[in-house]
Amino acid sequence: TIEHLDTELGRLFATVRELKLSENTYIIFATDNGPWLSFKHHGGSAGPLRAGKFSTFEGGYRVPFIISAPGRIPAGTECHALASSIDLLPTIAALTHTKLPADLTIDGLDITGLLTGSAETVREEFLYYSAKGEPEGIRQGDWKLLDIEAESNHTSPALMLFNLTKDLGEKTNLAKENPELVEKLRQRMKELDEKITAQARKPWVQSKN
């Protein structure tokens, strides 16, 4: 897989250069979820992160994101701010000076400032959804709460609170020591999920005609 990716990305970059489009092209490389750990060494590794694909731990959600834009994004720079693939739509719209529909609620945020280095942070909070589409966690700044009880197939509560700045591997559960913060984050997660649900567009349904 890595050999194939390397080959095809090389062809892509070469073609962009041959067409003299390098100075006017953004090339974005990202992945969907973390490693598929059930396949062991064939499935990849999340390094210091906990768990992998299908989980709401950082190993399932935190993935590589690389973007190339000569002359617009400083080469070799790194950004550790919170961002998501849902931010790509408003960001690309901003970069291309394209207006988004005014009558639709867009969940993503414009992260152009993160790419150019003109902003240190754009997104302060983020929701984590399970593979079944249930809200299972929330992050606010350094803090991340996982409420596995939200999953109906769990029989006992599983509240986990982590400080990701100090505990990237999510090894130390601080929920018992911070009950007020846990409750605050649980309520905020519920509030945001209800807002998203209320604003969601109806799914596409194929016509029977």
Disulfide bonds with the S-S distance in Angstrom:
none
